[in-house]
């Protein structure tokens, strides 16, 4: 009984494989993914996670192999503004996120649904057209939403360049003027360690010293539809959130000595 969704995903993947080379592959595939995910709502978390992992495996594998039809890398960064905002996220996925996996995840979680139903009037013509991000690494397009990822040991890794707009805030105006920093893991009910906070603080101090601490915000503060980066990010009635820890640490200047 419980393996049914996995069997269903196997069947879907067999059908999807030959479709991936079509420019509009996502028009038929994304609704099927949404339906499958919708059916999992009442299933145990372990099964939901297993299906999600299998789904991401499939798209990462085919994206890396170049099996998925993509458009020419037209620039989408024309709206980039001076950076005055830092948005903190978590990947809400298992730790150790590979850049290639993040790219595949965001291709099907952000880019493909957007190209299937473009919301901005000027983008209507994108519907059904091959997907592009305009962000190229080693000759291949990447679909990263974040500029940086912060690992469990506090190390920070660069993803997007600052000149590139990340699709991360769910708010284009914020995307255009911000950089996105993501914790590598699921912090929904967890606090990042002091070392991780130091990593974030040092990164901001070193690369974005002119951004006011008032404009260091969590994803949930610019998009109320999400709890990202954590339910414990903001202060609650009797507990200080870890945003306060981060700002206190940066205010003290501790962060500047690390990284
Ligand atoms: Zn987020």
Boltz pocket constraint, residues with backbone or C-beta under 6 A from the ligand:
constraints:
  - pocket:
      binder: B
      contacts: [[A, 88], [A, 89], [A, 90], [A, 168], [A, 219], [A, 226], [A, 228], [A, 229]]
      max_distance: 6.0
